[in-house]
Amino acid sequence: MNYGPATRDDKIISGLRYIGNTLQSLVGTAFAEHGIDAAFACHDNHGFLCARSEAMIFSANLCARINFAPRTTRDRIIQGPKTISQMFPFFKGTSFEKGIDAAFESTVTGEAYLFKGAEFALINYSRPILIEIRPIVDVFKCFRDCYLFATDIGAALASHVSKDVYLFKENDYLLFHLTPGETNHYIIGGPKEIVPRNWPSLKGILPRKNKALDIYESLQPNPVRDQDD
């Protein structure tokens, strides 16, 4: 979808489709069959031959790095699927190794924020190293008076408007301004209702109760995945 930042002009570009019918490289993996819990864009490896089309995706305790090749059928798995603790050994023994609730990329190259329950982790996924694990409200102080998002986060989306981030939970969302390396983040708007009052293109699509295994027929034969293990 085009989410129309700072407007109410959001629109569905294509959908609804099963994940495996859009990202053929994920057919036969947990990401297509069970769904994607969280994802963040990877901005650590961009050169002339590397477009901004890579992402880290999570499903339960698994993750993978993919090239999603927008508007083509040339998506591929770059790394994984692996368990979260295999991809990011510093998460072993923490709640994050069992699954990620939400995630978004930082404006700092190679860094991302991951959320699990009332905690968040700031990581450098490129090196990879753990920078910190802390309660959400310790760093995102603007959420202290917003209990809905202080306790856990359902989904997240880094906006194309620099340093703005959307957070979602159930049928509510908020937009906040991120200040990496500081603690003076601030809420721009929300919490607000997603549908039917806002995000009009999602009316009739949300809410969805699809927390189970999807059984479907792929539109294409199961591809040979380009992966490293």
N, C-alpha and C positions, 0 to 999 in steps of 0.2 A: 504494500500500500504506500501511497504518498501521504505522509502524516501531516502535511501542511503546517510546519512549525510557525507558531505565533499567529495562527489563523484558525478558522473552522472550515477550511477548504480541503480537509482530508478526503481521500478517495481510494477505492479499491482498484488496483491496477490489474491484478490477476488473482483468481481464487474463487472459492475455497478448493484446495487440492490436497491430497495426501502428500506428506513430505517426500515419500519415495517416488512419487510421480513428478515431482519438481526437481529433486536432487537425486538423480539416478544412482550416484555413487554410494548413497546411504541405504539402498535396498538390501535387505538381509541383515541389517544392523539394528541395534536397540534404538538408534536415533530415528529410524523410520517406523519401526514397529511399535515402540512404546512412546516415542515423542522426545522433544528437546526441552529440557527443564530451563536452561539458561544458555546464553551465548554472549561473546563479545568480539568485536572486530579486532583484527591483529594489524597493527600499524608499524611493525618493527622491521619490515623487510621490503621496503618499497624503492624500487629503482626503475630504470627504463623498461625492463622486461617483467616487472612485477606490479600489476595493477592493485588498486585497493579493493581486493576481493577475497581476502582470507579472513577466517573466523575460527575461534575456538568454541566448540559446542559441548554441552554436557547432558547426559541422560543417566539418572541414578548415580552409580559410582563410576561411570565411564565418561571418557572425554576423547575428543579427536580434533585435530586441526584440519580444516578443509579450505579448498578454493571453491567458492560457490558460483563462480563464473556467471554473473548476472546476465539475464536475457539470452543465455545460450544453454546448450545441453552438455557442456564440457566440464562440469563440476567434477572434482576429484578429492579423495582423501589424501592429505599430505603426510599426516602423522597419526598413528593410532588405528582403530580404537584401542585405548589403554585404560587401565584403572586410573582414577585421579591421582592416587599415591605413586603410581609408576611414572606418570607424566610430570607430576610435581611432588617429588619425594618429601619436601618439607611439610606437606599436609598429613603425612602418616601419623596416626595417633590423635588426630584432631577430628572434630565433627565434619570438617570440609571434605574428608576423604570419602564420606558416605553419600555425598551429593551436594549440589549447589542450588540454592533457591533462585538467585538472580545474579546478574553480572553486567558490568559495562566497562568499556575501555576508558582509560584516562587520557587527558590531553598531553600527558607526559609520555613520550615515545617508549613503547615496550612495557608500560604499566597498565594494570587493570584492577578494578575493585570487584570482589566476589562476596556474596552475602549468604549466610547460613544462620537461621534463627535470628537472635538478637545481636549477632556478631558480624563483623566484616573482616575481610583480609585484603590487604593491598600487596600485590605481587608484581615482580618484574618477570613476565612470562617468557621473555626473550633469553634471559641469562641461564636458567631461571632461578630466582631467589625470592624468599619471603621477606617483605619489608616490615609488615606488622599484622597482628591479629588483635582486634580490640572490640569492645561493645560499640554498636552503631552510634549511640548518643554521645560517646566520649569525643568523637571527632566531628560527627554531623550534629552539632549542638542545636541546629535549627529544628531538629526533629523531636527535641525534648518535650515540647508542648503538642506534639502530634503523635499520640500513642499508637495510632494505626500503623505508622511506618517505623516507629521506634522499636517494635517488638519483632518484626520480620517483614520481608519484602517479597512480593510475589513475582515481579518481573521488572526489568529495567531496560532503558533505551537511551543511549547517548545521542543527543540531538546533533544535527548538522550546524546548528547555531552554536558557536564556540563556547564550550564549557557549560552548556545547559544539558540537563539530564531529566528524563521522565521516569518516574517510579509508578508501579501499578500494584494494586492489591485488591482482590475481589472486584467490585465494580467501582473502585475509586482510583484516582491518579493524582499525582502532583508533579509540578515542574520546579526544579531547583537549579541554582547556579553553583557550579563546582569550582573550588579554589584549591588545586593540588598543592600539597606541602603546607597548607594553612588550615585553620579551623573556622574561618569566617564564611563558610558556605551559607547561602540564604535561599529561602523559598520564594519563588517568583509567583506561583499561584497554586491553589489547592490546599487540602484535598478537595477534589471535585468528582462528581459522578461521571463515569465514562459514558454510559448509555442510559437513557435515550437523550439526555440533555447536551452532552458533548460528544465529540467523535462521531458525527452522524453517519459516516460510512459503515460503522460497526453495528449499527442498529439492525437487529435481526440475525446478527452473527454471534454476538456476545449476549449473555454468558454461554459458555459451552461446558458440558459435562462429559469430557472425553479423557478421563484418567485411567484408561484401560488399554489393553492390547488392541491395535487396529489390524483387522484381517482384510486384505484387499488384494486385487490383482494389479501388478505393475503394468504400466502402459508399454514398457520396453523390457527386453530380456535382462536378466540380472547381469550387470556389467562386471568386468574384471576390475577390481578396485586397485588403484595405484596407491599402495600404502607400504609402510616400512616393517610391519610385523603381523 
